[in-house]
């Protein structure tokens, strides 16, 4: 059985995938930083629950991206 030919598009897509991961990671980081700034301006009463929620969201996104990458 012959192997299918390798397309140049596959190589280009393989190079762009890490770029998209960096872009998404950067946008998430900026969003978390802006949210943390807004929370700091509101005061310490809302900080505990909000930071737990933001931390859980970051951990969930990391776990999902790791699982998707390993597939």
C-alpha positions, 0 to 999 in steps of 0.5 A: 500500500502506497503512502499518501503524498505529503502536502505543503499545506500540512507543513504550513498548518503545523507551523501555524498551530503553535502561533495560534496557541501563543496568541490565545494564551496572550489574550487570556493573560491580558484578560486575567490581568485586566480582570485582576486590576478591576478586582483590586479597585473594587476592594478586598471583599470580592477578591477571594471568590473572584480569584478562586473563580479566575484560578479555576478557569485558568486551570480548566483552560490549561487542562482542556488545551493539554487534553486536546493537544494530546489527542 
